[in-house]
Amino acid sequence: MTCILALDTSTDAGSVAIWQDGKVLEDFQLLPRQQAQALLPQIKNLLNKAGIELKQVDALAFGRGPGSFTGLRIAAASIQGLALALGKPVIPVSTLEAMAWTAINAKGASQVLTLLDARMDEVYWCAWQAEEGWPTALVAEQLSAPEAVNLPVLADATAAWVLVGSGAGYVDRLASTVTTKLTQQLPTLLPSAKAIVHLAHRAWLKGEVVDAGEAIPIYLRDKVTHGS
């Protein structure tokens, strides 16, 4: 039996999920500035619900960013501590990819623009295409001003795009070449441990794991903002 524990605290939400041979349990809560206090109880409660002990987990996954600096540090530190104590491998998962996975599998999107508010008048973003239910990145994950966001030129130029994430608040500043291709906006769609654990299981099957010391956040920005 394969068992993977995943967590995410990259936004105002705090979520934990467990994969048990295709069955997924998740605890997702909006916990602005409370993730650090709530995370361990969430893990404990979900393990109890799944009827397993922490030592039975085969691997640990987390949302590695981009996202809130504070939230990413909480997730990385928690995963590192658990991985070291248990001697288990870690699977870092992109938060933008997790958002794209949800848009594809829960909303039926085929092309997704993930946009997270990065503060300082910038956004974290990436463009994705669905391939058999999985998101494939069409560009590198980036940090930029909203005006610099662009969509790749695809063979089907008429294909519709779905915009997901808190960065939708900047939609009025996106280039017309982007907004004219958007057919739906999902501004409240956030990264989740459920999406992360599905992506982590796929990575696990490919052997894409790292040691605890390599479980580091991906900020996309070197400058840490106060209160992030």
Secondary structure in CASP SS format (residue, H / E / C, confidence):
PFRMAT SS
TARGET T0000
AUTHOR 0000-0000-0000
METHOD secondary structure of the structure
MODEL  1
M C 1.00
T C 1.00
C E 1.00
I E 1.00
L E 1.00
A E 1.00
L E 1.00
D E 1.00
T C 1.00
S C 1.00
T C 1.00
D C 1.00
A E 1.00
G E 1.00
S E 1.00
V E 1.00
A E 1.00
I E 1.00
W E 1.00
Q E 1.00
D C 1.00
G C 1.00
K E 1.00
V E 1.00
L E 1.00
E E 1.00
D E 1.00
F E 1.00
Q E 1.00
L E 1.00
L C 1.00
P C 1.00
R C 1.00
Q C 1.00
Q H 1.00
A H 1.00
Q H 1.00
A H 1.00
L H 1.00
L H 1.00
P H 1.00
Q H 1.00
I H 1.00
K H 1.00
N H 1.00
L H 1.00
L H 1.00
N H 1.00
K H 1.00
A H 1.00
G C 1.00
I C 1.00
E C 1.00
L H 1.00
K H 1.00
Q H 1.00
V C 1.00
D C 1.00
A E 1.00
L E 1.00
A E 1.00
F E 1.00
G E 1.00
R E 1.00
G E 1.00
P C 1.00
G C 1.00
S C 1.00
F H 1.00
T H 1.00
G H 1.00
L H 1.00
R H 1.00
I H 1.00
A H 1.00
A H 1.00
A H 1.00
S H 1.00
I H 1.00
Q H 1.00
G H 1.00
L H 1.00
A H 1.00
L H 1.00
A H 1.00
L H 1.00
G C 1.00
K C 1.00
P C 1.00
V E 1.00
I E 1.00
P E 1.00
V E 1.00
S E 1.00
T H 1.00
L H 1.00
E H 1.00
A H 1.00
M H 1.00
A H 1.00
W H 1.00
T H 1.00
A H 1.00
I H 1.00
N H 1.00
A H 1.00
K H 1.00
G C 1.00
A C 1.00
S C 1.00
Q E 1.00
V E 1.00
L E 1.00
T E 1.00
L E 1.00
L E 1.00
D E 1.00
A E 1.00
R E 1.00
M C 1.00
D C 1.00
E E 1.00
V E 1.00
Y E 1.00
W E 1.00
C E 1.00
A E 1.00
W E 1.00
Q E 1.00
A E 1.00
E E 1.00
E C 1.00
G C 1.00
W E 1.00
P E 1.00
T E 1.00
A E 1.00
L C 1.00
V C 1.00
A C 1.00
E C 1.00
Q E 1.00
L E 1.00
S E 1.00
A C 1.00
P H 1.00
E H 1.00
A H 1.00
V C 1.00
N C 1.00
L C 1.00
P C 1.00
V C 1.00
L C 1.00
A C 1.00
D C 1.00
A C 1.00
T C 1.00
A C 1.00
A C 1.00
W E 1.00
V E 1.00
L E 1.00
V E 1.00
G C 1.00
S H 1.00
G H 1.00
A H 1.00
G H 1.00
Y H 1.00
V H 1.00
D H 1.00
R H 1.00
L C 1.00
A C 1.00
S H 1.00
T H 1.00
V H 1.00
T H 1.00
T C 1.00
K C 1.00
L E 1.00
T E 1.00
Q E 1.00
Q E 1.00
L E 1.00
P C 1.00
T C 1.00
L C 1.00
L C 1.00
P C 1.00
S C 1.00
A H 1.00
K H 1.00
A H 1.00
I H 1.00
V H 1.00
H H 1.00
L H 1.00
A H 1.00
H H 1.00
R H 1.00
A H 1.00
W H 1.00
L H 1.00
K C 1.00
G C 1.00
E C 1.00
V C 1.00
V E 1.00
D C 1.00
A H 1.00
G H 1.00
E H 1.00
A C 1.00
I C 1.00
P C 1.00
I C 1.00
Y C 1.00
L C 1.00
R C 1.00
D C 1.00
K C 1.00
V C 1.00
T C 1.00
H C 1.00
G C 1.00
S C 1.00
END
